[in-house]
Amino acid sequence: MSQADNVTRRAVLKAGVAGAAVVAGAAVALSGTARPTVAQDRPTVRIWSPGDNGAVADWSQDPILQAVQDATGTQIEITKIGFDIYGDQVNAAVASGEVPDIIGTVDTGNRSIIAQYVRDGVVTPYDDEALAPLVPNVLAQYAANPTLAELKIDDRIYMKPVSWADGNGPGFGIIHVRKDILDGLGMAPPDTFNQYFEFLRAARSAGSTGVIFGAGGEGGLGGAIEAFTGAYGVPAGGWVPSAEGYSFWAVQPGVRDGLLLFRRMVSEDLVDPVSWELTETPRDRYVASEPYSMIWNGGGHVGRIQNDMDLAGAGALEWTVPALDNGMGSRGYLSVPSFFGGTFLGSLGDNNPEAAARVVNYLSSPEGYKLTALGIAGRDYTETNGEITLIPEQRSLDGFATEAGDTGAHPLGSAIVSWVPQEWQDFSLLYGKPPEFKQWYDQMWVHQRQYLLETRGTLTTSPLWTAYSATSDELITRSFLEIVRMGSEADAGARFDQFVSDWQGGGGSDAQAEMNEVLTALYG
């Protein structure tokens, strides 16, 4: 999954967009704007996206960008802006009345600000009568995944999901274990929580510092509890259908049980103490230090984790387990749409939505994905009877990443229309690897997808929920961290009951009633 530390990206983008009160003159790109030399009669398309220029030294001479221009009949100006200031820069541009033609990867969680863009005419819908014929690939993405209907505003499509796949997939709470340690202990990979705790106890006795996750950030436990609440039938996100309609996931009785199960792991001293302070991804510590288990996201990261372990030369073997069972007849990781962020078409005075639409559509096409993942056929790679052979020397000159563990893609492949499609991430991770590595990799994907719990409403909102969601997040973060560290199970249960009361009484009940109306209209 090309999330590439999307937890961090989400945090910095959200913080940036929230800081809308910035001066218009602040919109200065970290790495500048490139103006490639092409035919001057072509319409200019200005693209902003978060991140950096990667291995591209000079956009004006970049052959991959030139290939996109030739395919779309445009002249493209690329501006890459640091993740930490991107949201502020976008809002400064909006305040100035001058926005790029393509605004890449805005956090879709900022629905109130996005709705304001729509009301103010800053962005234009992809399904506009004049634009729809130009963006069949964008419209097809919505048709392929009904969940994306939640992204619509006034029943119109304003966002191109910046995706790595069309459907839904596992979220951020996947349980990883060190298979080499399991083998050394004579234990099979766990399938139940009892087996998982047994492994953690044995690993702890053997010197492990405990399971690691990142609970020190603003989201607290975040997705670390996904498998735990899933063991009681509750997806750790969104809105859950009930007899009374849709109700918020965090106040379900099954969440109480899931938190008590998580607390059991904490109370037995099976958690690495650094987890409570860790704000960055736990991946590097998992690879390089003592923890024998990690709770984090998965997907394409599994292959990169194993690559890093191989580079460390320690003989470590990464292993993901299916969502664990606790004897309650349910299990599952949270199933979420495979994207982060939305890309918009600017609609102010000097914007050219038609030309911008052509660029977005091409980059979202099989040809565009292949170009940004592999390069130019005959130059960056060859293909004979379906077998692709990369030309590393030329690819490194043409702006493609060469660092170990990367997706291997060109900077145009990320943060504009996608985070590199999973098929090309897989190609990069598996290229040159022996058959047994591919067999292992495929098995890890099967494990992650074996048990998934669907949810509703993760992408949509209502006025009351928009107003209350930040308070809800704060309550969840503080309360759940306290619950799993309580001295007794009785105290932990009572603390959860207090959380539910606080959530409902503070505005949650009214917001839930309004969201029920929104979701009933969408799903029935």
PEVEN-V506816 format. One record per residue. N is the residue number from 1. RES is the residue in one letter. PSI is psi in degrees with one decimal (* if undefined). OMEGA is omega in whole degrees, 0 to 359 (NA if undefined). Layout:
N|RES|PSI|OMEGA ; N|RES|PSI|OMEGA
//
This chain:
1|M|122.8|186 ; 2|S|62.0|180 ; 3|Q|-24.6|173 ; 4|A|59.5|182 ; 5|D|46.7|183 ; 6|N|-20.9|176 ; 7|V|-46.7|179 ; 8|T|-43.5|180 ; 9|R|-43.9|180 ; 10|R|-42.9|183 ; 11|A|-46.6|184 ; 12|V|-36.1|178 ; 13|L|-41.4|181 ; 14|K|-41.7|179 ; 15|A|-38.6|181 ; 16|G|-46.1|182 ; 17|V|-33.8|179 ; 18|A|-27.9|181 ; 19|G|64.5|187 ; 20|A|-19.5|184 ; 21|A|68.7|179 ; 22|V|157.0|182 ; 23|V|148.1|183 ; 24|A|-32.2|182 ; 25|G|-3.3|182 ; 26|A|-7.0|187 ; 27|A|80.4|179 ; 28|V|122.8|182 ; 29|A|144.5|178 ; 30|L|-39.3|187 ; 31|S|10.2|174 ; 32|G|172.4|180 ; 33|T|131.8|180 ; 34|A|142.9|178 ; 35|R|90.9|182 ; 36|P|148.5|179 ; 37|T|109.7|178 ; 38|V|-178.2|180 ; 39|A|129.1|187 ; 40|Q|-11.7|180 ; 41|D|-0.7|177 ; 42|R|146.3|176 ; 43|P|143.1|179 ; 44|T|135.4|175 ; 45|V|117.2|179 ; 46|R|126.3|181 ; 47|I|128.1|168 ; 48|W|139.6|171 ; 49|S|154.0|181 ; 50|P|154.3|179 ; 51|G|-158.9|180 ; 52|D|-177.1|184 ; 53|N|-1.3|179 ; 54|G|-130.7|182 ; 55|A|5.6|179 ; 56|V|116.5|181 ; 57|A|-32.4|185 ; 58|D|105.5|182 ; 59|W|-30.4|182 ; 60|S|-17.3|179 ; 61|Q|10.8|186 ; 62|D|120.1|184 ; 63|P|-27.3|180 ; 64|I|-44.0|176 ; 65|L|-40.8|179 ; 66|Q|-35.1|177 ; 67|A|-38.3|177 ; 68|V|-41.7|178 ; 69|Q|-43.8|180 ; 70|D|-37.4|182 ; 71|A|-24.4|186 ; 72|T|-4.9|181 ; 73|G|39.8|183 ; 74|T|167.1|168 ; 75|Q|120.3|189 ; 76|I|133.1|173 ; 77|E|121.6|182 ; 78|I|129.3|172 ; 79|T|114.8|176 ; 80|K|134.4|186 ; 81|I|139.7|182 ; 82|G|141.7|181 ; 83|F|-36.2|187 ; 84|D|-20.3|181 ; 85|I|2.8|188 ; 86|Y|-47.3|181 ; 87|G|-41.6|178 ; 88|D|-40.3|181 ; 89|Q|-39.9|178 ; 90|V|-45.8|181 ; 91|N|-32.6|175 ; 92|A|-39.9|178 ; 93|A|-42.0|178 ; 94|V|-43.7|180 ; 95|A|-30.9|181 ; 96|S|-14.6|183 ; 97|G|11.9|180 ; 98|E|111.3|181 ; 99|V|157.9|176 ; 100|P|164.3|179 ; 101|D|-33.8|177 ; 102|I|118.9|178 ; 103|I|102.6|188 ; 104|G|139.7|167 ; 105|T|67.7|168 ; 106|V|135.2|181 ; 107|D|116.9|182 ; 108|T|-10.3|176 ; 109|G|-17.3|180 ; 110|N|61.7|188 ; 111|R|-33.3|182 ; 112|S|-40.1|179 ; 113|I|-41.0|178 ; 114|I|-41.7|178 ; 115|A|-34.5|177 ; 116|Q|-38.7|174 ; 117|Y|-44.0|182 ; 118|V|-48.0|181 ; 119|R|-35.0|183 ; 120|D|0.3|179 ; 121|G|22.8|180 ; 122|V|-32.8|182 ; 123|V|159.0|182 ; 124|T|147.9|183 ; 125|P|143.6|176 ; 126|Y|-28.2|181 ; 127|D|19.0|170 ; 128|D|146.1|185 ; 129|E|-38.4|181 ; 130|A|-27.4|185 ; 131|L|-31.0|186 ; 132|A|-42.9|179 ; 133|P|-17.2|182 ; 134|L|-12.1|186 ; 135|V|51.3|180 ; 136|P|-30.0|181 ; 137|N|-33.9|177 ; 138|V|-46.5|181 ; 139|L|-34.2|179 ; 140|A|-31.8|179 ; 141|Q|-40.0|177 ; 142|Y|-38.8|180 ; 143|A|-31.8|183 ; 144|A|-21.3|183 ; 145|N|97.8|182 ; 146|P|-23.9|179 ; 147|T|-29.6|183 ; 148|L|-13.0|175 ; 149|A|-24.1|178 ; 150|E|-20.1|180 ; 151|L|-15.7|184 ; 152|K|147.9|174 ; 153|I|124.3|185 ; 154|D|36.5|178 ; 155|D|25.0|178 ; 156|R|155.5|182 ; 157|I|105.7|179 ; 158|Y|-16.4|187 ; 159|M|134.6|168 ; 160|K|109.8|180 ; 161|P|128.8|179 ; 162|V|99.5|199 ; 163|S|171.2|168 ; 164|W|-4.9|175 ; 165|A|166.1|182 ; 166|D|-31.5|186 ; 167|G|-156.6|177 ; 168|N|158.2|180 ; 169|G|-176.5|182 ; 170|P|153.5|181 ; 171|G|-129.2|191 ; 172|F|11.1|186 ; 173|G|27.6|185 ; 174|I|136.9|182 ; 175|I|123.2|178 ; 176|H|144.9|174 ; 177|V|157.0|177 ; 178|R|108.5|183 ; 179|K|-34.3|179 ; 180|D|-34.8|178 ; 181|I|-42.4|175 ; 182|L|-47.5|181 ; 183|D|-41.8|180 ; 184|G|-29.0|178 ; 185|L|-3.5|182 ; 186|G|31.2|184 ; 187|M|147.5|175 ; 188|A|157.3|175 ; 189|P|138.5|185 ; 190|P|146.8|174 ; 191|D|-13.8|179 ; 192|T|162.8|177 ; 193|F|-35.3|177 ; 194|N|-43.1|178 ; 195|Q|-37.8|180 ; 196|Y|-45.8|179 ; 197|F|-36.5|177 ; 198|E|-42.5|177 ; 199|F|-44.5|181 ; 200|L|-37.8|178 ; 201|R|-45.4|181 ; 202|A|-41.3|179 ; 203|A|-38.2|178 ; 204|R|-41.9|179 ; 205|S|-28.7|181 ; 206|A|-0.8|176 ; 207|G|0.6|178 ; 208|S|147.9|176 ; 209|T|-1.9|177 ; 210|G|173.1|180 ; 211|V|144.1|184 ; 212|I|141.0|174 ; 213|F|172.9|181 ; 214|G|101.9|182 ; 215|A|9.8|183 ; 216|G|-5.0|181 ; 217|G|-174.2|185 ; 218|E|-18.7|180 ; 219|G|-0.8|180 ; 220|G|-130.1|181 ; 221|L|-29.8|178 ; 222|G|-131.9|183 ; 223|G|-2.4|183 ; 224|A|-20.3|183 ; 225|I|4.8|187 ; 226|E|-51.6|182 ; 227|A|-27.3|183 ; 228|F|-46.7|176 ; 229|T|-31.6|178 ; 230|G|-29.6|178 ; 231|A|-12.8|176 ; 232|Y|19.6|172 ; 233|G|12.2|183 ; 234|V|118.4|173 ; 235|P|138.2|185 ; 236|A|58.2|179 ; 237|G|154.6|174 ; 238|G|-152.2|188 ; 239|W|133.0|190 ; 240|V|129.6|177 ; 241|P|138.8|177 ; 242|S|178.0|180 ; 243|A|-30.1|181 ; 244|E|-0.6|184 ; 245|G|-151.1|181 ; 246|Y|131.2|179 ; 247|S|155.3|188 ; 248|F|139.2|186 ; 249|W|-40.2|191 ; 250|A|-15.6|182 ; 251|V|9.3|180 ; 252|Q|146.8|177 ; 253|P|-33.9|179 ; 254|G|-25.6|177 ; 255|V|-38.3|175 ; 256|R|-47.4|181 ; 257|D|-40.1|179 ; 258|G|-39.9|178 ; 259|L|-37.2|177 ; 260|L|-35.2|176 ; 261|L|-42.8|177 ; 262|F|-40.8|179 ; 263|R|-34.8|178 ; 264|R|-41.5|178 ; 265|M|-40.3|180 ; 266|V|-44.6|185 ; 267|S|-25.6|178 ; 268|E|10.7|177 ; 269|D|41.1|181 ; 270|L|6.6|181 ; 271|V|132.9|174 ; 272|D|123.9|183 ; 273|P|-26.9|181 ; 274|V|-19.8|182 ; 275|S|-33.5|184 ; 276|W|-17.8|180 ; 277|E|-12.3|188 ; 278|L|122.0|179 ; 279|T|-22.4|178 ; 280|E|179.4|178 ; 281|T|140.8|177 ; 282|P|-1.3|188 ; 283|R|-48.3|185 ; 284|D|-39.8|179 ; 285|R|-37.8|179 ; 286|Y|-40.5|182 ; 287|V|-42.9|194 ; 288|A|-13.5|187 ; 289|S|-152.8|193 ; 290|E|-26.5|186 ; 291|P|136.1|181 ; 292|Y|-6.6|179 ; 293|S|151.9|181 ; 294|M|145.6|173 ; 295|I|113.3|185 ; 296|W|-174.5|177 ; 297|N|173.0|187 ; 298|G|-119.6|181 ; 299|G|-134.3|182 ; 300|G|-21.2|180 ; 301|H|-25.3|182 ; 302|V|-47.0|179 ; 303|G|-37.6|180 ; 304|R|-37.7|176 ; 305|I|-45.3|180 ; 306|Q|-39.4|176 ; 307|N|-45.0|180 ; 308|D|-39.2|178 ; 309|M|-40.4|179 ; 310|D|-39.9|179 ; 311|L|-33.1|178 ; 312|A|-19.9|175 ; 313|G|24.8|185 ; 314|A|-0.8|181 ; 315|G|19.0|181 ; 316|A|148.5|180 ; 317|L|118.2|178 ; 318|E|144.6|180 ; 319|W|127.3|173 ; 320|T|145.6|181 ; 321|V|148.5|172 ; 322|P|156.6|176 ; 323|A|128.5|190 ; 324|L|154.5|182 ; 325|D|145.2|175 ; 326|N|25.4|174 ; 327|G|17.7|183 ; 328|M|5.3|178 ; 329|G|11.0|179 ; 330|S|149.6|172 ; 331|R|158.0|177 ; 332|G|144.1|166 ; 333|Y|159.2|177 ; 334|L|131.5|176 ; 335|S|123.4|182 ; 336|V|155.6|176 ; 337|P|143.7|187 ; 338|S|67.3|177 ; 339|F|161.8|168 ; 340|F|120.9|177 ; 341|G|157.5|178 ; 342|G|143.4|178 ; 343|T|135.3|188 ; 344|F|156.8|173 ; 345|L|121.5|178 ; 346|G|148.3|186 ; 347|S|26.9|178 ; 348|L|-173.9|193 ; 349|G|-51.4|185 ; 350|D|11.9|178 ; 351|N|156.3|179 ; 352|N|81.7|184 ; 353|P|-33.8|182 ; 354|E|-48.3|179 ; 355|A|-40.6|178 ; 356|A|-39.5|179 ; 357|A|-39.1|178 ; 358|R|-40.1|180 ; 359|V|-47.6|179 ; 360|V|-43.8|182 ; 361|N|-41.5|180 ; 362|Y|-46.1|179 ; 363|L|-24.1|180 ; 364|S|5.0|181 ; 365|S|161.5|175 ; 366|P|-38.2|180 ; 367|E|-42.4|179 ; 368|G|-42.7|178 ; 369|Y|-43.3|181 ; 370|K|-39.5|178 ; 371|L|-48.2|183 ; 372|T|-18.4|178 ; 373|A|-38.9|187 ; 374|L|-38.0|184 ; 375|G|-154.9|183 ; 376|I|126.6|181 ; 377|A|135.9|181 ; 378|G|-13.3|180 ; 379|R|-53.4|181 ; 380|D|-17.5|178 ; 381|Y|162.7|171 ; 382|T|156.0|179 ; 383|E|120.6|180 ; 384|T|119.4|181 ; 385|N|40.4|177 ; 386|G|-4.8|180 ; 387|E|123.1|184 ; 388|I|132.4|175 ; 389|T|119.5|181 ; 390|L|153.4|175 ; 391|I|87.7|191 ; 392|P|-41.0|184 ; 393|E|-45.8|181 ; 394|Q|-39.0|180 ; 395|R|-39.6|179 ; 396|S|-31.1|177 ; 397|L|-24.2|185 ; 398|D|15.8|171 ; 399|G|7.5|181 ; 400|F|144.6|180 ; 401|A|141.9|179 ; 402|T|-2.7|182 ; 403|E|143.5|179 ; 404|A|137.2|176 ; 405|G|-4.3|179 ; 406|D|169.6|177 ; 407|T|-13.5|179 ; 408|G|3.6|187 ; 409|A|165.9|175 ; 410|H|153.4|179 ; 411|P|-25.0|176 ; 412|L|-12.8|181 ; 413|G|-7.3|183 ; 414|S|141.7|170 ; 415|A|15.3|171 ; 416|I|-63.0|175 ; 417|V|-14.6|182 ; 418|S|172.6|169 ; 419|W|33.5|185 ; 420|V|115.4|181 ; 421|P|144.9|185 ; 422|Q|-36.0|181 ; 423|E|-34.8|180 ; 424|W|-28.8|169 ; 425|Q|-46.2|180 ; 426|D|-42.6|179 ; 427|F|-47.1|181 ; 428|S|-43.3|182 ; 429|L|-31.5|185 ; 430|L|-9.4|184 ; 431|Y|124.8|179 ; 432|G|0.3|181 ; 433|K|153.1|178 ; 434|P|161.8|182 ; 435|P|-35.1|182 ; 436|E|-30.2|176 ; 437|F|-43.7|179 ; 438|K|-40.6|179 ; 439|Q|-44.1|178 ; 440|W|-45.8|182 ; 441|Y|-45.2|179 ; 442|D|-38.1|180 ; 443|Q|-37.6|178 ; 444|M|-37.6|176 ; 445|W|-42.1|178 ; 446|V|-43.6|180 ; 447|H|-45.6|184 ; 448|Q|-33.8|185 ; 449|R|-2.6|188 ; 450|Q|-42.0|180 ; 451|Y|110.2|180 ; 452|L|142.8|179 ; 453|L|122.1|179 ; 454|E|152.4|176 ; 455|T|178.2|180 ; 456|R|155.6|167 ; 457|G|12.3|179 ; 458|T|-17.9|185 ; 459|L|-4.9|185 ; 460|T|175.0|182 ; 461|T|-178.7|174 ; 462|S|167.0|181 ; 463|P|-46.0|181 ; 464|L|-37.1|179 ; 465|W|-37.3|176 ; 466|T|-41.6|181 ; 467|A|-30.2|187 ; 468|Y|-16.9|191 ; 469|S|-36.6|179 ; 470|A|-42.0|176 ; 471|T|-42.0|178 ; 472|S|-45.8|179 ; 473|D|-43.8|180 ; 474|E|-42.3|178 ; 475|L|-45.0|181 ; 476|I|-48.6|182 ; 477|T|-53.0|183 ; 478|R|-47.2|186 ; 479|S|-44.4|184 ; 480|F|-37.7|176 ; 481|L|-39.8|178 ; 482|E|-42.1|184 ; 483|I|-47.4|186 ; 484|V|-8.4|179 ; 485|R|10.5|178 ; 486|M|152.2|183 ; 487|G|-24.8|180 ; 488|S|157.7|179 ; 489|E|-36.7|179 ; 490|A|-44.5|178 ; 491|D|-38.6|180 ; 492|A|-42.8|178 ; 493|G|-41.3|179 ; 494|A|-36.6|179 ; 495|R|-35.9|176 ; 496|F|-43.3|179 ; 497|D|-38.5|178 ; 498|Q|-39.9|177 ; 499|F|-46.6|181 ; 500|V|-43.1|179 ; 501|S|-44.3|179 ; 502|D|-41.4|182 ; 503|W|-46.7|181 ; 504|Q|-44.3|184 ; 505|G|-24.2|183 ; 506|G|-2.2|182 ; 507|G|-7.6|182 ; 508|G|-38.7|182 ; 509|S|-43.9|180 ; 510|D|-41.8|179 ; 511|A|-38.6|179 ; 512|Q|-41.3|179 ; 513|A|-40.2|180 ; 514|E|-41.1|178 ; 515|M|-32.9|176 ; 516|N|-40.2|178 ; 517|E|-42.5|180 ; 518|V|-47.4|184 ; 519|L|-32.9|176 ; 520|T|-38.1|177 ; 521|A|-34.1|181 ; 522|L|-43.7|191 ; 523|Y|-14.8|183 ; 524|G|*|NA
//
